[in-house]
Amino acid sequence: MSYVLQIWAFPAPPSVAAVDGILAELAQRPKKPQTQFLELARRLTARHPCITTLDEDDENAVWTDGPMDGRTDAPVWGVGVLSQHLDTVVPFVVETATSMGFVVYDDQAGECHLPGGMSLLPDGRRVVGHHLGQPVPERLEVAVMERFLMQSLESAVALNGFRFEPATGLTTRTSGEWTQTLAVQVQPPDQAASGAAALDWRCDIEMTWSHSKMARMCSELDRAAVLSGSGPAQRYRGTAGTTFSRMAWFGRREWPLLAVRRADTTWVLRDSDGLRTLAVSLRELAGTAMVELIQVVNSVEQLAQWCLSENSQTWRPFPLLVSTPTGLDKRTVQRRLIDTDACGGPVTLLMLGGLSRYPEMPALLARCQGWARELGSATELRLELAARALREGGLMPPD
């Protein structure tokens, strides 16, 4: 039995209900040789050879027709897949075609897949996450993977107003004095570690909130700290952030074999298909779990509540994968949903309290002083300067 996918270049339908009308209109166009499918056919047959090049009973055959060369005089190209290979070949065709700008209609499932990662479902929904719609890199290297995973999130977070800025290389959303920034971080194994930890890669998605007034205060603080002899400016960003810590771990056992674990799922990355699976999963997460974080903060006061309050609502259980002598062990830990740990630490926390008119500034200062002592003399000096600036600005009671 065969399974046929209909592929064309333009127009993209607004819904599944509109597909039949588009196909009917395309069928009425004058026949003429088409060239846009030639490269697509080359990419498809590079992985799964055309049946005309295989023996009749070759188990590697996945296509129903040949020659599979993309030559047609119609604007719609039908690609037939043998039913026993649907699970692996259909996602590959959808991914390859949409990454080249084609529309793919799966009549049997009633789904239409568009370039850019959007899928149209039979019930009228437009969803992100079923496919990527972009080329998947073959090299599993840190910079390549970070760029690819961030690009794979782009269409999902765009639904919440985020945009990629080529000039800065950042994916941001700006509203008034606020800027939210998304970043993907892939960390290679720690060469100084031993045992299982020496084999572990890590992938995090980090989101930060930056307020322009906090950023200006941080800039002034850095200049004052340098003049006071604390050493080079640390360029505090004046932000609060959250990280989906250790959301995906890469445990390298045998290169190029990568075992990728999330809280409830394990994948094995042997090639670019495995990286695609991880990227789709991260994008599904971006469209669900991250929505609360994206929408939750609309003012300095709200941000301060999430960072300063001891209310249980500001804490969440997070899955944490911990290296053990026998591998990775899943643990559940409580941690703040939003914090300043990687964004200036106690100094940013104190300034955030001042800007939000936090009513217990002396107690907050004492809390931050204990934290600063753990981080060293440079942080202690910056905290002292921040406290002085807040007092002079009337944002903190005098000693």
KEDRENTI-350297 format. One line per 2 residues: number of its first residue (from 1); for each residue y, x, z of C-alpha. Coordinates in Angstrom, 1 decimal. Each point is the difference from the previous one (the first is absolute). Example, Ala and Ser with C-alpha at 12.3 -4.5 7.8 and 13.67 -1.06 7.14 Angstrom:
KEDRENTI-350297
1> -4.5,12.3,7.8  3.4,1.4,-0.7
//
This chain:
KEDRENTI-350297
1> 0.0,0.0,0.0  3.6,1.1,-0.7
3> 3.3,-0.3,1.7  3.1,0.1,-2.2
5> 3.5,1.2,1.0  3.0,-1.0,-2.2
7> 2.6,2.8,-0.3  3.5,-0.1,-1.6
9> 3.3,1.7,0.3  2.6,-2.7,0.1
11> 1.1,-2.6,1.3  -1.0,0.1,3.6
13> -0.8,-3.6,1.3  1.8,-1.4,3.0
15> -3.2,-1.7,1.2  -3.7,-0.5,-0.9
17> 0.9,-3.5,-1.3  2.2,1.6,-2.6
19> -2.7,2.4,-1.4  -1.6,-2.5,-2.4
21> 3.3,-0.7,-1.6  0.8,3.7,-0.5
23> -3.4,0.7,-1.4  0.4,-3.0,-2.4
25> 3.4,1.3,-1.2  -1.4,3.6,-0.4
27> -2.9,-1.4,-2.1  2.5,-1.6,-2.4
29> 1.7,3.3,-0.8  -0.7,1.6,-3.4
31> -2.9,2.4,0.0  0.9,3.7,-0.4
33> -1.5,3.3,1.1  0.6,0.6,3.7
35> 0.4,3.5,1.4  0.9,-0.6,3.7
37> -3.7,-0.3,1.0  -1.2,3.3,-1.4
39> 1.0,2.2,3.0  -1.4,-2.7,2.4
41> -3.3,0.1,-1.8  -0.1,3.8,0.2
43> 0.6,-0.1,3.8  -2.7,-2.7,0.5
45> -2.6,1.8,-2.0  0.8,3.4,1.5
47> -1.7,-1.3,3.1  -2.4,-2.5,-1.4
49> -1.1,1.0,-3.6  -0.1,-2.5,-2.8
51> -3.4,-1.6,-0.6  0.0,1.3,-3.5
53> -0.4,3.5,1.4  -2.9,-0.8,2.3
55> -3.6,-0.9,-0.4  -0.8,-3.7,-0.1
57> -1.6,0.0,3.5  2.4,2.5,1.6
59> 0.8,-1.1,3.6  3.5,1.5,-0.3
61> 1.0,-2.7,-2.5  2.6,-2.3,1.6
63> 1.8,-1.6,-3.1  -1.4,-2.9,-2.0
65> 1.5,0.9,-3.3  0.7,3.0,-2.2
67> 1.6,1.9,-1.4  2.2,0.1,3.1
69> 3.0,1.5,-1.7  2.9,-2.4,0.6
71> 0.3,-0.7,-3.7  1.0,-3.7,-0.6
73> 2.4,-2.0,-2.1  0.7,-2.5,2.9
75> 2.6,0.4,2.8  -2.7,-0.8,2.5
77> -3.0,2.3,0.5  -3.2,-1.3,1.7
79> -2.0,2.5,2.0  -3.6,-1.1,0.8
81> -1.8,1.4,3.1  -3.7,-0.4,0.8
83> -0.4,-2.2,3.0  -2.0,2.6,2.0
85> 3.0,2.4,0.0  2.7,-2.4,0.9
87> 0.7,1.3,3.5  0.9,3.5,-1.2
89> 1.2,-0.4,-3.6  2.3,-3.1,0.3
91> 2.2,1.7,2.6  0.1,3.1,-2.1
93> 1.1,-1.9,-3.1  2.6,-1.9,1.9
95> 1.4,3.2,1.6  0.0,1.9,-3.2
97> 1.6,-2.7,-2.1  2.7,-1.1,2.4
99> 0.9,3.6,0.7  0.8,0.2,-3.8
101> 2.2,-3.1,0.1  -2.6,-2.6,-1.2
103> -0.7,-3.4,1.4  -3.7,-0.7,0.8
105> -1.3,-3.6,0.2  -3.3,-0.6,1.7
107> -0.9,-3.5,-1.2  -3.2,-0.1,2.0
109> 1.7,0.6,3.3  3.2,-1.8,-1.0
111> 2.1,3.0,0.8  2.7,1.8,-2.0
113> 1.0,3.6,0.9  3.4,1.3,-0.9
115> 1.5,3.5,-0.2  1.5,1.2,3.3
117> -2.8,-1.3,2.2  0.7,-3.7,-0.1
119> -2.9,-2.5,-0.4  0.3,-3.7,-0.8
121> -2.6,-2.2,1.6  -1.4,-3.5,-1.0
123> 1.7,-1.8,2.9  3.5,1.2,-1.3
125> 0.5,2.9,2.4  1.4,3.4,-1.0
127> -1.6,2.7,2.1  0.1,3.8,0.3
129> -3.0,2.0,0.9  -2.8,-0.8,-2.4
131> 0.8,2.9,-2.2  2.5,2.8,-0.2
133> 1.4,-0.2,-3.6  0.6,3.8,0.0
135> -1.9,3.1,-1.0  -2.1,1.5,2.8
137> 0.2,3.8,0.4  -3.1,2.1,-0.3
139> 1.1,2.7,2.3  -0.4,-0.7,3.8
141> 2.9,2.1,1.2  2.5,-0.7,2.7
143> 3.2,-0.4,-2.2  -1.8,-1.8,-2.7
145> -1.7,-2.5,2.4  3.3,-0.6,1.9
147> 1.9,-0.8,-3.2  -2.8,-2.2,-1.3
149> -0.6,-2.0,3.2  3.8,-0.6,0.4
151> 0.2,-1.2,-3.6  -3.0,-2.3,0.6
153> 1.9,-1.6,2.8  3.2,-0.5,-2.1
155> -0.8,-3.5,-1.4  -1.2,-1.3,3.4
157> 3.1,1.1,1.9  2.3,-1.1,-2.8
159> -0.8,-3.5,1.0  1.8,0.7,3.2
161> 3.1,1.6,-1.6  -1.0,3.7,0.0
163> 0.9,2.0,-3.1  -0.9,3.5,-1.1
165> 3.0,2.3,-0.4  -0.7,2.8,-2.5
167> 3.0,2.0,1.2  -1.4,0.4,3.5
169> -3.7,-0.6,-0.6  0.1,-2.6,2.8
171> -1.1,-3.6,0.1  2.7,-1.9,1.9
173> 1.5,-3.3,0.9  3.8,-0.1,0.9
175> 1.8,-2.9,1.7  3.4,0.5,1.4
177> -0.1,3.0,2.5  -3.8,0.0,-0.1
179> -2.4,2.1,-2.2  -3.8,-0.3,0.2
181> -2.0,2.7,-1.5  -3.7,0.2,-0.9
183> -2.0,3.2,-0.4  -3.7,1.0,-0.4
185> -1.2,3.2,1.7  -3.3,1.7,-0.8
187> -0.9,2.8,2.3  -2.7,2.5,-1.0
189> -2.5,1.4,2.5  1.3,2.2,2.8
191> -1.1,3.5,-0.8  0.4,1.0,3.6
193> -2.3,-2.8,1.3  -3.7,0.3,0.6
195> -2.9,-2.4,-0.2  0.4,-3.4,-1.6
197> 3.8,0.2,0.3  0.0,2.9,-2.5
199> -1.3,-2.4,-2.7  2.3,-2.9,0.4
201> 2.8,-1.1,-2.3  2.4,-2.7,1.1
203> 2.1,-2.6,-1.8  2.9,-1.9,1.7
205> 2.5,-2.5,-1.2  3.3,0.4,1.9
207> 3.0,-2.3,0.0  3.3,0.9,1.6
209> 3.1,-2.1,0.8  3.4,1.9,-0.3
211> 3.3,-1.4,1.2  3.1,1.6,-1.5
213> 1.9,0.1,3.3  -3.0,1.7,1.7
215> -0.3,2.4,-2.9  3.7,1.0,0.4
217> -0.4,0.5,3.7  -3.0,2.3,-0.6
219> 1.9,2.0,-2.5  2.8,0.5,2.5
221> -2.5,0.9,2.7  -1.6,2.7,-2.2
223> 3.3,1.6,-0.6  0.9,0.0,3.7
225> -3.5,1.3,0.9  0.4,3.0,-2.4
227> 3.4,0.8,1.4  -1.5,-0.2,3.5
229> -2.5,2.7,-0.8  -3.2,-2.1,-0.3
231> -1.1,1.6,-3.2  -0.2,-1.4,-3.6
233> 0.7,-3.7,-0.4  -3.1,-2.1,0.0
235> 1.6,-2.7,-2.3  -1.1,-3.0,2.0
237> -0.3,-2.9,-2.3  1.3,-2.6,2.5
239> -2.9,-2.3,-0.8  -2.9,-1.7,1.7
241> -3.3,-0.2,-1.8  -3.6,-1.1,0.1
243> -3.1,1.7,-1.5  -3.3,-1.7,-0.8
245> -1.5,3.0,1.7  -3.2,1.3,-1.4
247> -0.4,-3.1,-2.1  -2.3,2.0,-2.3
249> -1.9,3.2,0.7  -1.4,2.3,-2.5
251> -3.0,1.9,1.4  -0.9,2.8,-2.4
253> -3.8,0.6,0.1  -0.7,1.5,-3.4
255> 2.7,0.6,-2.6  1.0,-2.1,-2.0
257> -1.7,-2.6,2.3  2.5,-1.7,2.3
259> -1.1,-2.6,2.5  2.9,-2.4,0.6
261> -0.1,-2.1,3.1  2.2,-2.8,1.2
263> -0.5,-2.1,3.1  -2.5,-2.4,-1.5
265> -1.0,1.6,-3.3  -1.4,3.3,-1.4
267> 0.6,1.2,-3.5  -1.3,3.1,-1.7
269> 2.4,1.8,-2.4  -1.9,2.0,-2.6
271> 2.5,-0.6,-2.8  3.2,-1.8,-0.9
273> -1.7,-3.4,0.3  -0.4,0.5,3.7
275> 3.7,0.9,0.3  0.8,-3.2,-1.9
277> -2.1,-2.0,2.5  2.0,1.5,2.9
279> 3.3,-0.6,-1.7  -0.8,-3.7,-0.6
281> -1.0,-0.4,3.7  3.3,1.7,1.1
283> 1.9,-2.4,-2.2  -1.8,-3.0,1.4
285> 1.0,1.3,3.5  3.6,0.4,-1.2
287> 0.1,-3.6,-1.1  -1.4,-1.3,3.3
289> 0.2,2.0,3.2  3.3,1.8,-1.0
291> 1.8,-3.3,-0.7  0.6,-0.6,3.7
293> 1.4,3.5,0.4  2.3,-0.3,-3.0
295> 1.5,-3.3,1.2  0.0,0.5,3.7
297> 3.3,2.0,0.5  3.3,-1.5,-1.1
299> 2.4,1.5,2.6  0.5,3.0,2.2
301> -0.8,-2.2,3.0  -3.3,-1.0,-1.5
303> -0.9,3.5,-0.8  0.9,1.1,3.5
305> -2.2,-2.8,1.4  -3.0,1.3,-1.9
307> 0.6,3.6,1.0  1.1,-0.5,3.6
309> -1.6,-3.1,1.4  -3.1,0.1,2.1
311> -0.9,-3.5,-1.3  -3.6,-0.2,-1.1
313> 1.1,-1.4,-3.4  1.4,3.4,-0.9
315> -3.5,1.5,0.3  -2.9,-0.4,-2.4
317> -3.6,1.1,0.0  -0.5,2.6,-2.7
319> -3.4,1.4,-1.3  -0.1,3.7,0.6
321> -2.6,2.3,-1.6  -0.6,2.9,2.3
323> -1.9,3.2,-1.0  -3.1,0.7,2.0
325> -2.8,2.6,-0.3  -2.0,-2.6,-2.0
327> 2.7,-1.3,-2.2  2.7,-2.7,0.3
329> -0.1,-2.5,2.9  2.0,-3.2,-0.2
331> 2.1,-0.8,3.0  2.6,-2.7,0.7
333> 3.3,1.1,1.6  3.1,-1.8,1.0
335> 3.2,1.4,-1.4  3.5,-1.1,-0.8
337> 0.5,-1.8,-3.3  3.3,1.8,-0.5
339> 1.1,3.2,1.7  2.3,3.1,-0.4
341> -2.7,2.7,0.6  0.4,1.6,-3.4
343> 3.6,-0.9,-0.5  1.9,1.9,2.6
345> -2.0,-1.0,3.0  1.9,-0.5,3.3
347> 3.4,0.8,-1.5  -0.3,-2.8,-2.6
349> -1.4,-2.3,2.6  3.0,0.5,2.3
351> 2.5,-0.5,-2.8  -1.8,-3.1,-1.1
353> 0.3,-1.3,3.5  3.7,0.7,0.1
355> 0.7,-1.7,-3.4  -1.9,-3.1,1.1
357> 1.8,-0.2,3.3  -3.3,0.4,1.9
359> 0.7,-1.1,3.6  -2.0,2.7,1.8
361> 1.4,3.1,-1.6  -0.3,2.2,3.2
363> -3.7,-0.8,0.2  -0.4,0.6,-3.7
365> 1.7,3.4,0.3  -2.4,1.0,2.8
367> -2.9,-1.0,-2.1  1.3,1.9,-3.0
369> 0.7,3.1,2.2  -3.7,0.2,1.0
371> -1.0,-0.3,-3.6  2.5,2.7,-1.1
373> -1.2,2.5,2.6  -3.5,-0.2,-1.7
375> 1.6,0.8,-3.4  2.0,3.0,1.1
377> 3.5,1.2,0.7  1.5,-0.8,-3.4
379> -0.9,-3.6,0.4  1.3,-0.1,3.6
381> 3.4,1.4,-1.2  0.2,-2.6,-2.8
383> -0.8,-2.8,2.4  2.7,1.3,2.4
385> 2.5,0.0,-2.9  -1.1,-3.5,-1.1
387> 0.5,-1.4,3.5  3.5,1.6,0.1
389> 1.0,-1.5,-3.4  -1.3,-3.5,1.1
391> 2.1,0.2,3.3  3.1,1.1,-1.9
393> -0.5,-2.8,-2.5  -0.4,-2.6,2.8
395> -3.6,-0.7,-1.0  -1.4,1.4,3.3
397> 1.3,-0.2,3.6  1.4,3.2,1.5
399> -2.0,2.1,2.4
//
